[in-house]
Amino acid sequence: MKHEANPSIETLKESVLKHNAVTPAEHFERVVNLVRVLRSECPWDRKQTPESLAHLLLEESYELVHAIDTGDDPELKKELGDLFLHVCFQVLLADEAKKFSFIDVFEALCHKLISRHPHVFGDVKAETEQDVLGNWENLKMKEGRTSLLDGVPKAMSELLRAYRVQKKVAGIGFDWPSDEGVLDKLTEEIGELRNAASKQEREEEFGDLLFTIVNYSRFIDTNPEDALRKATNKFMDRFRKVEASVLASGKSWKEFSAEELNGLWNEAKKAK
């Protein structure tokens, strides 16, 4: 049986297809109406839940970051739209379940940003970025959290989660006095990894080593997730050049010695 369209949905479809939006508010309304139509008319969209869309939301976020990394503005524009679509979808699902609406989301956002920026909207002084971060954490504790580490998302990559945890505790002064102490700790952790006797010990010491490397990243003002992503992208780009050279040779990978492959790698490093 053909799905009977609700008249109100037909009206929404007409408004979406007319495309007479001019202001940002009108464009926003068009997108929201579009998602409402999809929820009503598309079998796939009707089936979705907040949980079923969660992994796609992460995927879109990574694609957005990739567009930023590559400086691809047309792609960045598309990926921002995709991410915005997922935000709209999540809010509309919550609205359908009578949990909250767009108004609730925007009011909560404005309230949070205003209350956590007393140095902008109040009389609190904050001369440095560290002052701002310290005030931010203190205000969150006053909101009812029992630990400074409450609210660190478990769904983060572990590299970024370690960075977030370290920044939080550093914000209240629980930190190394200088990067020299971190480098000494790094040397210590490498030694402990070398001396680890069992698989369990090696895993534990390797984790400690990674955690210390992340700690050091803060002292050189580098986000470890960004640094590793760029290093991985660089490796992939160079490997593709090696791959192309192997393919052009007409030989298989097994026919190349380790020295020859290293030579191709060095050539790839020199190529721009």
DARANOR-V544116 format. One record per residue. N is the residue number from 0. RES is the residue in three letters. SS is DSSP state (helix for helix, strand for strand, loop for the rest). PSI is psi in whole degrees, 0 to 359 (NA if undefined). Layout:
((N:RES:SS:PSI) (N:RES:SS:PSI))
This chain:
((0:MET:loop:138) (1:LYS:loop:138) (2:HIS:loop:126) (3:GLU:loop:123) (4:ALA:loop:135) (5:ASN:loop:136) (6:PRO:helix:320) (7:SER:helix:326) (8:ILE:helix:322) (9:GLU:helix:321) (10:THR:helix:318) (11:LEU:helix:317) (12:LYS:helix:317) (13:GLU:helix:317) (14:SER:helix:325) (15:VAL:helix:316) (16:LEU:helix:335) (17:LYS:helix:326) (18:HIS:loop:54) (19:ASN:loop:19) (20:ALA:loop:139) (21:VAL:loop:308) (22:THR:loop:161) (23:PRO:helix:321) (24:ALA:helix:320) (25:GLU:helix:321) (26:HIS:helix:321) (27:PHE:helix:314) (28:GLU:helix:323) (29:ARG:helix:317) (30:VAL:helix:316) (31:VAL:helix:317) (32:ASN:helix:322) (33:LEU:helix:316) (34:VAL:helix:323) (35:ARG:helix:319) (36:VAL:helix:316) (37:LEU:helix:320) (38:ARG:helix:329) (39:SER:helix:324) (40:GLU:helix:339) (41:CYS:loop:124) (42:PRO:helix:321) (43:TRP:helix:314) (44:ASP:helix:325) (45:ARG:helix:330) (46:LYS:helix:341) (47:GLN:loop:151) (48:THR:loop:168) (49:PRO:helix:322) (50:GLU:helix:320) (51:SER:helix:337) (52:LEU:helix:350) (53:ALA:helix:313) (54:HIS:helix:329) (55:LEU:helix:326) (56:LEU:helix:317) (57:LEU:helix:317) (58:GLU:helix:316) (59:GLU:helix:324) (60:SER:helix:318) (61:TYR:helix:322) (62:GLU:helix:326) (63:LEU:helix:315) (64:VAL:helix:321) (65:HIS:helix:319) (66:ALA:helix:324) (67:ILE:helix:315) (68:ASP:helix:320) (69:THR:helix:356) (70:GLY:loop:28) (71:ASP:loop:92) (72:ASP:helix:318) (73:PRO:helix:320) (74:GLU:helix:323) (75:LEU:helix:317) (76:LYS:helix:316) (77:LYS:helix:317) (78:GLU:helix:326) (79:LEU:helix:321) (80:GLY:helix:317) (81:ASP:helix:319) (82:LEU:helix:319) (83:PHE:helix:323) (84:LEU:helix:316) (85:HIS:helix:324) (86:VAL:helix:314) (87:CYS:helix:317) (88:PHE:helix:313) (89:GLN:helix:319) (90:VAL:helix:319) (91:LEU:helix:324) (92:LEU:helix:319) (93:ALA:helix:321) (94:ASP:helix:318) (95:GLU:helix:325) (96:ALA:loop:8) (97:LYS:loop:34) (98:LYS:loop:307) (99:PHE:loop:168) (100:SER:loop:180) (101:PHE:helix:320) (102:ILE:helix:317) (103:ASP:helix:318) (104:VAL:helix:313) (105:PHE:helix:321) (106:GLU:helix:319) (107:ALA:helix:320) (108:LEU:helix:311) (109:CYS:helix:318) (110:HIS:helix:315) (111:LYS:helix:313) (112:LEU:helix:322) (113:ILE:helix:314) (114:SER:helix:332) (115:ARG:loop:5) (116:HIS:loop:58) (117:PRO:helix:341) (118:HIS:helix:348) (119:VAL:helix:317) (120:PHE:helix:6) (121:GLY:loop:205) (122:ASP:loop:14) (123:VAL:loop:140) (124:LYS:loop:136) (125:ALA:loop:102) (126:GLU:loop:335) (127:THR:loop:167) (128:GLU:helix:323) (129:GLN:helix:323) (130:ASP:helix:317) (131:VAL:helix:314) (132:LEU:helix:320) (133:GLY:helix:315) (134:ASN:helix:319) (135:TRP:helix:312) (136:GLU:helix:321) (137:ASN:helix:320) (138:LEU:helix:322) (139:LYS:helix:324) (140:MET:helix:324) (141:LYS:helix:341) (142:GLU:loop:359) (143:GLY:loop:3) (144:ARG:loop:145) (145:THR:loop:347) (146:SER:loop:148) (147:LEU:loop:333) (148:LEU:loop:358) (149:ASP:loop:139) (150:GLY:loop:354) (151:VAL:loop:116) (152:PRO:loop:130) (153:LYS:loop:341) (154:ALA:loop:356) (155:MET:loop:157) (156:SER:loop:148) (157:GLU:helix:330) (158:LEU:helix:313) (159:LEU:helix:327) (160:ARG:helix:319) (161:ALA:helix:318) (162:TYR:helix:316) (163:ARG:helix:317) (164:VAL:helix:314) (165:GLN:helix:321) (166:LYS:helix:323) (167:LYS:helix:311) (168:VAL:helix:329) (169:ALA:helix:330) (170:GLY:loop:338) (171:ILE:loop:12) (172:GLY:loop:1) (173:PHE:loop:85) (174:ASP:loop:166) (175:TRP:loop:143) (176:PRO:loop:333) (177:SER:loop:170) (178:ASP:helix:342) (179:GLU:helix:320) (180:GLY:helix:324) (181:VAL:helix:320) (182:LEU:helix:321) (183:ASP:helix:318) (184:LYS:helix:323) (185:LEU:helix:316) (186:THR:helix:319) (187:GLU:helix:317) (188:GLU:helix:325) (189:ILE:helix:318) (190:GLY:helix:319) (191:GLU:helix:327) (192:LEU:helix:319) (193:ARG:helix:324) (194:ASN:helix:358) (195:ALA:loop:133) (196:ALA:loop:329) (197:SER:loop:167) (198:LYS:helix:318) (199:GLN:helix:317) (200:GLU:helix:319) (201:ARG:helix:319) (202:GLU:helix:316) (203:GLU:helix:314) (204:GLU:helix:326) (205:PHE:helix:320) (206:GLY:helix:317) (207:ASP:helix:322) (208:LEU:helix:313) (209:LEU:helix:318) (210:PHE:helix:321) (211:THR:helix:322) (212:ILE:helix:317) (213:VAL:helix:319) (214:ASN:helix:317) (215:TYR:helix:328) (216:SER:helix:327) (217:ARG:helix:325) (218:PHE:helix:342) (219:ILE:loop:18) (220:ASP:loop:48) (221:THR:loop:130) (222:ASN:loop:121) (223:PRO:helix:327) (224:GLU:helix:315) (225:ASP:helix:316) (226:ALA:helix:315) (227:LEU:helix:321) (228:ARG:helix:317) (229:LYS:helix:321) (230:ALA:helix:320) (231:THR:helix:316) (232:ASN:helix:321) (233:LYS:helix:317) (234:PHE:helix:315) (235:MET:helix:319) (236:ASP:helix:317) (237:ARG:helix:323) (238:PHE:helix:322) (239:ARG:helix:326) (240:LYS:helix:318) (241:VAL:helix:317) (242:GLU:helix:317) (243:ALA:helix:321) (244:SER:helix:318) (245:VAL:helix:317) (246:LEU:helix:318) (247:ALA:helix:335) (248:SER:helix:338) (249:GLY:loop:3) (250:LYS:loop:162) (251:SER:loop:166) (252:TRP:helix:323) (253:LYS:helix:340) (254:GLU:helix:353) (255:PHE:loop:137) (256:SER:loop:166) (257:ALA:helix:323) (258:GLU:helix:320) (259:GLU:helix:318) (260:LEU:helix:323) (261:ASN:helix:324) (262:GLY:helix:318) (263:LEU:helix:323) (264:TRP:helix:317) (265:ASN:helix:324) (266:GLU:helix:320) (267:ALA:helix:323) (268:LYS:helix:326) (269:LYS:helix:335) (270:ALA:loop:144) (271:LYS:loop:NA))
